[in-house]
Amino acid sequence: MTKYKTHGESRKFDPNFKGPIHNRGCTDVLCCILFILAMFGYFAVGILAWSQGDPRKVIYPTDSRGQFCGQDGTAQEKKPLLFYFNILKCTSPLVLLEFQCPTTQVCVESCPDRYLTFSKTMLVGSKEDREYYKRFCKEGVDFTKMSVPEILRDGLCPGMLMPSKAFTRRCLPALSTKKGVVVVGNQTILDDGEGAKVNATKVLEASKKSNMAVEARQVAMRIFEDYTQSWHWILLGLVIAMIVSLIFIVLLRFLAGIMIWVMIVLVILVIGYGIFHCYMEFASLKGEPGADVTIRDLGLQTDFSVYLQIRQTWLAFMIILAIVEVIVILLLIFLRKRILIAIALIKEASRAVGHVMSALFYPLLTFALLAVVIAYWAITAVFLSTSNDQVYKVFNTSECEYSRDTCDPKTFNTSNVSAQCPDAECLFAFYGGETLYHKYLIVFQLYNVFLFFWCANFVTALGQVTLAGGFASYYWAFKKPEDIPAYPIFSSLGRALRYHTGSLAFGSLILSLVQVIRVILEYLDHKLKGAQNKFAKFLLSCMKCCFWCLEKCIKFLNRNAYIMIAIYGKSFCTSAREAFFLLMRNIVRVAVLDKVTDFLLFLGKLLIVGIVGIFSFFFFSGRIKAVEQATPSLNYYWVPILTVVVGSYLIAHGFFSVYAMCVDTLFLCFLEDLERNDGTTERPYFMSQSLLTLLKKSNEEPKIVD
């Protein structure tokens, strides 16, 4: 009795209970209202972001006047690339991609393909070179009225051109090596057009990462080509993965017991071999010089291989493995009945999936809803990040008190700044703003992230409640499959949405809060990577570990709470408490079934991924002679192989998540069945005959009256 008082009272018999309750009411209404209001707020943030944001800021590069290069319907339509007057003023291409470099930028049709200096080109260059150079100057420059020094002084043209390549719509130097020396267009020393000599190595330092990025772009293009050549074969591989997953779930009904016992025997044999190996090593070191030294005498050594040369180490290993072997064997002896129950429940789950086939297709709805949530979050995040205004700053080369001050390009030429700093320019710097909207922009971004987690967890919770309701309808059908209600999955989905939106929102809210905290901790950890405070790092690592464990516990509790909600229609807290106490009253069964099921499903995923992966490897690498002619010509044959492997795992995970939910639901129903009923004609068990036989229980036959 103490057990039941500690972990709640066992379930009482109810003659009217026949499975998931249909006459139920709305639960956790306040949280439902809060979720609806949060969704309205989410839509409002999205509308605000879409009205203020401009994705063109991400798609198109921006020149010094704030114009988008290559945008259709504008004067820059035929100039899709951004050219930097003096690339040496930029520390690295990553700065070019994220912030503005302190040099004039203009939109151009193509990147320069030759090395030229403005002074030489205008004074002694050919007519063709002069016309070519003018493409990279600012618009409206009158070369007949201004001298070369005046043009350079006013920053109307770049001092030099160097061969460049386009990357992310920006012209970056095309560097190469010649006999181990860095060159730009076959030259090692460059004239910057202003009388100074520049070593090509300096250009390399200014754009070292750009060449890596250019190479990465070439690799990306080859990968894209591979996808265009092999996409239909990839789809075929994913279809095969789907078929294999279905076959495996069907076979689990017949092979679950064999697979589990084979795994158990293999574990025992592996540990036994470890003991044998340790003994052989222990025996082989007998009489060896220094082998009888104790670990205490040896002390702490940084080279751990030293410990493997003394007998005491192998003796310790052998004793530890022997203890583990004995514990495993004793657990198998004492838990053999519970392992048999776990196997029987896994087989029963296969029968349930067979009778509720629509459950296998429900993950498609979950994937579709998650895709909508992810797409809405990503689009809103892009619009929020691009909803800043254009900010212009004063850029200059000489001393100027107004350097880096905010300026207005429309009035800059008539302001005091241009008078006091003749070489200063008002150039586009970055996107920002000082309005009320811009001040709270970070709040909107955090709200977007939080609602993303909340909505994603809500969709997952909806799927779990729906599947739990469908499989509970199967278990509590006394005569299977005659008593199984029609369309159990659709009925369960309707009940979940109509009555339990608040409960699902409550459970997913708790999980989302923990996940957001984990995201913040990861961000702080990223920021503190270069910090020297070891205590702060240790504290942060402990907090990350604690919140990771907390998230796992909440997911486990939520999952079982949703099963109870699907069956009894009670609130989230009540369902979570009842599920927790029910599991605690059967903690040993829970531990055995959970680990056995997880391990079996993991092996199933591994098997499916392995089968499809091996098949795709032999096909795409051209090693199957029968279909060698059909094999597409690829740059990297690992691209479709990796895609098929990852896709196969996701497909297998989708099917097996249904199966895992089925096992968990049937298990809770099984525990409820044992507490509710006793096998009499008034209180018959609802479990299958195989489980009754295993538990040495039976239902009394109804008395026949003559």
ABEGO torsion letter per residue (X at the ends): XAAAAAAEBBBBBBAABAEBBABBBBBGAAAAAAAAAAAAAAAAAAAAAAAABBAAAAABBBBAAGBBBGBBGBAAAABABBBBABAAABABAAAAAABBBBBBBBBBABBBABBBBAAAAAAABBAAAAAAAAAABBBGBBAAABBAAAAAAAGABBABBBBBBBBGGBBBBBBBBBGGBBBBGGBABBBAGAGBBBBAAAAAAAAAAAAAAAAAAAAAAAAAAAAAAAAAAAAAAAAAAAAAAAAAAAAAAAAAAAAAAAAAAAAAAAAAAAAAAAAAAAAAABGBBGAABBAAAAEBBABAAAAAABAAAAAAAAAAAAAAAAAAAAAAAAAAAAAAAAAAAAAAAAAAAAABAAAAAAAAAAAAAAAAAAAAAAAAAAAAAAABBBBBBBBBABBBAABGBBBBAAAAAABAAAAABAABBBBBABBBEABAAAAAAAAAAAAAAAAAAAAAAAAAAAAAAAAAAAAAAAAABABOAAABBBGAAAAAAAAAAAAAAAAAAAAAAAAAAAAAAAAAAAAAAAAAAABABAAAAAAAAAAAAAAAAAAAAAAAAAAAAAAAAAAAGBBAAAAAAAAAAAAAAAAAAAAAAAAAAAAAAAAAAAAAAAAAAAAAAAAAAGABAAAAAABBBBABAAAAAAAAAAAAAAAAAAAAAAAAAAAAAAAAAAAAAAAABAGBAABBBABBAAAAAAAGBBBBBBBBBX
